[in-house]
Structure formats: C-alpha cells, structure tokens
Amino acid sequence: MQTVRVATFDRPGARPQIRTVPRPRVPDKAALIQIGVCGVCGTDLHILQGHWPTPLPWPLTLGHELAGVIVEKGPALEADFMGQPLTVGCKVMLPPLMPCGTCYYCVHYPTHANRCLNPTYYGRYLPFEKPPHLWGGWAEMVYIDLDLLPATKVYRLPDRMSLRLGSLAEPLTACVRALNRAVAVGGFRAGSTVVIQGSGPIGVLALAAAREMGAGRVIVVGAPEQPRLALCRQFGADATVSLETHTTPQARIDAVRQVVGRFGADVVVECSGHPSAGPEGIEMLRDGGTYVEMGQFTDAGPIATNWHRFCVKDIIVVGSWAFTANDIPVAIDLLDRACTRYPWPQMQTCFPFTEAGVHEAIHSALALRCVKATIVLNEGIG
Ligand SMILES: [Zn+2]
C-alpha cells in the first residue's frame, strides 16, 4: 500500500470525502498503524454538527475509538505505555487525548491529568502540515511519531482480542472511571443499585461496567425500545424505563422508584447528555445517594444552564443537609479547642427575654442589623 485513503470533512455539515495521501516514511520512534475498526463517538457527532466551541483545523479526519495493527515501526519504538513490547503485527489502540505529563495539572494533580493544559490529540498535524492528516481513525492508517509528539500513548491490545472489541476500550474507559469516581466518594459499593440515564453506547457500556464492578440491580432509562432498550436488557439490565412510554420526568421518576424501592437508587449515572436529565436523575436517587454526571461532557451546545460544567470541570459536587448525631461532638470539641482563637461573643448580639426583647431580636436579624441575634434568659446560671 503506497498510498493511504483518509476520510476528511471540509467543514461541519459537509459530506465525508475519501482523499489519498502518500504513505509516509517511518523514522526511528514512529509507527504506522493500519486501522481495523473505529467507532463513531458523540464527540464526533458534536463536531460534525458544528457544536465545537473552539476553532478546529478543517478539513478534519475524525475517529478516536480506533483499534488497529502496527504495520511498520521504527526500531526505537519498543514498548507501549504500560511497557508491553510492541512489534509489527501487534494490535493497539490510542486514546484521543494524551496528557503532556509536564504541565501544572499533570505534575500536581495526576488523577486529573484529563484536564491537562497542553494535551496531544493523536499525531496532531503529523506527518503533514496540510490536511489531510494521518491522525483520525476514519482512515486506512494512523501515523504516530513519539520523537515529534512524545506525549503520544499507544496501548497494546491482547492478541486474542478482536479489533472490533478493542475499539470499545476507549469509551468503556470513560464509564469505568465515572463509576470509580463514585467509589472514591464512598457512593458505589458491592450491591449498590444503579440507575443509568441514557441507553446510547455510553449507557450500555456504563451498564456493563456497573455490573462488572459489583452493582446490584441496574436500571436503564432511555429510548427507543428497538434497538437500544432491548439491547440493555440483553446486557443484563434488571429493568428499563422507556422515554417513549414514560413521557414526563415524574412518570420516569415514579417508574424507577417502583423498581428500586421506595427510597431510590444508590447511584445515578447520567449518560444521556440531555440538559434536563440532571434534575430528573436527582429525584431517582435515595437521600444520601451519589450522582455522577458524565453525559454532558462538552461546552459544545445546546446548553441550557451551566450544569454541564460539573462534568466538563471534572468536579465533585457534594450536597450537605444538616448533620447527624455523630457530627455534634466534633463541633463541641472544636468550640472548646478554639474558644480563645476567635472573638466568638462578638458575633452574638444579645436581647433580653421580654416581649420587646424577643421582638427586637427577630427584627434585628431580619434587618441584618446583627450577625447572630441571641436571647439571653439567665446568663448567671453558667
Ligand atoms: Zn499536561
């Protein structure tokens, strides 16, 4: 194969064009990967619908759920990211976003290297300055060069794994991480009841991940029945709730709660990307449950509120309502320990226990004339 066929898009909304580029020379730390299979991701669809918030180097070659075989390799490219040997004939995948390893986030917040300040997207612009580039998986080959882009990460796939299965590794990774985020806050345990909002590819993979990670019952809310909800049941969903038959948020919330019991689910994972899924999903949770937002993963529209920023910023949002009996001694101890370190009495404006005093205490508080209105009944007793 002396030329490589590459699908490119001239602009959002354009039809794909198969272009031909010369097969590049492969230097010392580079490789050519013949692509076997590459998925279509929601990100690709956003880009092609013109939702991407920042300029992109059109014409573009898309496709990042790729699995292929190394067909040519420089001698210095010896191992994958995990140290497994790489040879011609190895099956590999590449993730779409590869952290630089050296920026502030990569160095100081390695578990958030997904928010790398200087990430590499495949062999960005390689090997050609002008498009089409050999860097998207909707092409016969992808070219990587670790001398030019050292952050490039290659992962070897097991020899026995089909490339078709291997192309699911990247989106499944996102689902496993999302559930591990719930594990990290103590929200997901063996036997936890999980609701998955969304029955697209991420919903199905999140369902499989939840089951493999020890979930109890798993319920999927989505549509349409064919092919999506039927497939979810084949993947082991204990129940599915259809948006086609349950057309209001309350109907879906009631249906989920009917399945999971009166208190609601332990974990809800949002995989639909629908802007109104969040408030609805919260009502499917039991009090004290954990909500994981992974569907609203982009600043690309359509955007109703800034709810999607929970996902984009990879943050933990924690609700806190009042306290438990075991929290109170901690506060008593704190007050005792710190009694001289803060001017506690200065936050208290005292009022006598008379009708006028109580009335004035209430109105001082309402009018923000004091910080903590405090009614003193008999300070003499202690
Ligand atoms: Zn970085």
Residues whose N, C-alpha, C, O or C-beta is under 5 A from the ligand:
A	BS01	ZN	P99 C100 G101 T102 C103 C106 C116 L117 N118
